Amino acid sequence: MAYRAEPPDGGWGWMVVLSAFFQSALVFGVLRSFGVFFVEFVAAFEEPAARVSWIASIGIAVQQFGSPVGSALSTKFGPRPAVMTGGILTALGMLLASFATSLTHLYLSIGLLSGSGWALTFTPTLACLSRYFSRRRSLAMGLALTGVGLSSFAFAPLFQWLLNHYAWRGALLLVSALSLHLVACGALLRPLSLAEDPVVGGPGAQITSLLRHGPFLRYTVALTLINTGYFIPYVHLVAHLRDLGWDPLPAAFLLSVAAISDLVGRVASGWLGDAVPGPVARLLMLWTTLTGVILALYPVAEAPTGLVALTMAYGFTSGALTPVAFSVLPELVGTGKIYCGLGLVQMVESIGGLLGAPLSGKGNKISRWAMAAVFYHGGCRGELI
């Protein structure tokens, strides 16, 4: 384990950025492109959309609720073995899902098993990255999380092509093979020991301190509200477009349009977070407000041009809020508590990830997008507390 008095703002940290780039692609790039499978599962199992929505929602919730486990394992054994184990679990879950004969099987394989693997990969990797950077933290986060945008751009049409040629079972086998590359991402991580680590105490003392930390608790509530609406477009957008008469491939391609804008938004926001003086939280308030406004406009847009414009705008603003959201947390709790802090945030956020898509699936198209917009505005108000 390398020892530093303070984050090096570079060095091996750029390899950690590379690892986080591919890891975020293989976790949230897959999750955000899973709307392509949504229509296939509805048809294959003859189940309502609300029940099928639970597949992705359970996976998101398990990933976030299990994040403290990933944090604890990383604190004890280091992030490398935790992430490599998570990659194996993720690939195994997708493999078993290809043999599913009911939605329950998909809940257990993708939702529970792959979700557990995601819990062991995402939080430890970003926490490790946060410890390598200080002045360039927002930019490093932005670059690392561009993997989500690039993979969403590639995976949505790729998954649709795989579905057309190999059906959903064959497509899930290939997604399993892709997920196994998370093991290589974990192998690139190198833990870093900082001067403040002995001061913050063990995991138990850190958790107790964080639960008494008012700004941290309010920030967690705000991110939970934002997370409730975050995945609604990626779960329901393809089905929404199909209801409007779009063909499957163009509908899936619109997710790629959002991914391109997401990519630009993450890099731009990461650069602004380091370049603009003042608290990074102000940028987060700006992006969440704009995202909520855009979602509120979806029900009144039916022309293809308007839907493309809204999707591009949503991709940019929702992508822009992500790196600054993770950059604010080390400023609140310090780099010594980042493993426990990020783990607790992800655990509480799981409530929003679990309920958002199924709740919106029960309403009509107007209430679906209005609900997402309300959650985003609620998160913005939480930032002001």
Secondary structure by P-SEA (a helix, b strand, c coil): cccccccccccaaaaaaaaaaaaaaaaaaaaaacccaaaaaaaaccccccccaaaaaaaaaaaaaaaaaaaaaaaaccaaaaaaaaaaaaaaaaaaaaacccaaaaaaacccaaaaaaaaccaaaaaaaaaacccaaaaaaaaaaaaaaaaaacaaaaaaaaaacccaaaaaaaaaaaacaaaaaaaabbbbbcccccccccaaaaaaaaaacaaaaaaaaaaaaaaaacccccccaaaaaaaacccaaaaaaaaaaaaaaaaaaaaaaaaaaacccccaaaaaaaaaaaaaaaaaaccccccaaaaaaaaaaaaaaaaaaaaaaaaaaaaaccccaaaaaaaaaaaaaaaaaacaaaaaaaccaaaaaaaaaaaaaaaaaaaac
